[in-house]
Amino acid sequence: EQLKNFMVSDCLDKKKMLRSIVRLTSSAVPTATSSTVTSGLKPHKIHAVRLVKSPIRQPKTLRATLEKLKLKKLNHVVLHKNTPMVNGMIEKVIHLVEVKPLEFRPDAKTPDGRPFLTADGIVLGASEEDFLKSHY
């Protein structure tokens, strides 16, 4: 019984930790705080969200949230803008998904010259401005 309680509390601690990570990494873009202005860091504009755990045996509300996020299969990667609405949906299903900001490598060239998105959330062959113009 102690082992069961330990495992449950361990899972709850992991959920809390993951939620705090999403809150820290996915602050809303339109509001510029004094800390972001003074430090020179800009929050990222697009999330790469990947489904890492199956929604089987999850409540219908969580499965509906995954459908709204357009996540259908395991290891499926979807791009979403960094908005409070999307961040709230991600926070609800954080134990099922992995969230990374997009990383841009414009110097890497692809064979056909078009931008390529890897499963790790890296965009090859395009800068952030070019990618946003062509996709959003």
N, C-alpha and C positions, 0 to 999 in steps of 0.2 A: 504494500500500500504506500509506503514511503517513496518507493521508486516511481510509482504512478504519479504521486503528487509532485515529485521532483520533475518528471518529464513534462507535466502540464505547466508548471511554473516556468520551466525552461522555455517552452514554446511561447508562453505569454511574453516573456522577456525578449525573445527574438522578434515577436510582432512589434513590440514597443520600439525596439531598436530600429527595425526596418522603417516603421512609420516616421520616426524622427529623422532618419536619413532622407526620406522623400521630402519631408517638410524643409529640410535644410537645402537640398539640391534643387528643389523645384519651386523656388519663390517666383511670384508673378512678375512678368517682364515689364508691364507698363509703368509700374511705380519704381522710381529711382530713389533709393534711400541715401542718406549721407554717407553710410559706410561703403556703398558700392561706388559712389562718386569719388570719395577720397582714396579708396584702394585701387581704383582703375579697373576692377574686375566687372565684367558684364555678365548677368545671368544668361544661361543658354536659352535659345528660343524654341528648340524642338527636342522632344524626348524620343528615344528609341525604346519602345516597350515590347518585351518578349515574354510570352507565356511559358513558364517553366514547370508548373504543376498542373495536373489535370483538374478540371472543374467537376469531375464526377464526385458524387456524394457531398456537393456543396449546396447551400440553399439557392432557391430560384433567383433571389435578388442578386446574388453574386454572379450567377450565370448570366443574368440579364445585363449586368454591368459589363461583363466581358464581351457580350454581344455588341453593346454600345461602343466599346473600345475597338471593335472589329477584330478581336482575337478569337480565332476559331480552332486552331490546331496547336499542339505542343511545338515549342521553338519557333512559332510564327512571330515575326518582327513587324511592328506597325509604328509609323511615325505619327506623333501628335504634337500640336502646338503646346507651349508652356502657358496654360491659362488656369485660373482657379477652378473652373468647372472640371477640366480634365484631371487636374491634380487631386481633386476630391474623389473622382472615380478611381484613380490609381491608388489612393490611400485606402480605399475600401477593399481592394483586392491585392494589396501589397504582398500578402503571403503566397500568392499564386503567380506573380509576375516579377520580372527584373527590369529595372528602369536605368537607362544610361543617357546622358546628354550626347548629342551627335558630335562627332569629332571630324573636322574637315582637313583633308590633305590634298590641296590643289596641285601640288607638284607631282603626285603620282599619276601616271598616264595609263589609261585603259586602251585596249586594242582598237576599239571602235570610236574612241574619243568622247564618249558620253559618260556622265557621272555614274558611279557604281556604288551601291550601298552594301557593305559587308554585314554579316550576322552579328558582328561585334559593335555595330553602330558607328562605323567609320565610313565616311563618304570620300571616295577616291576620285580625283580628277575634277573637282569643283570647289570653289570657295563658298563661304556661307552666303554671300550676297547672290551669287549666280544660282545656287541651289534654291534659295527662297524665291527668286524671280521665276524660275522654271516650274516649281512645284506648288507654290502657294500664292 
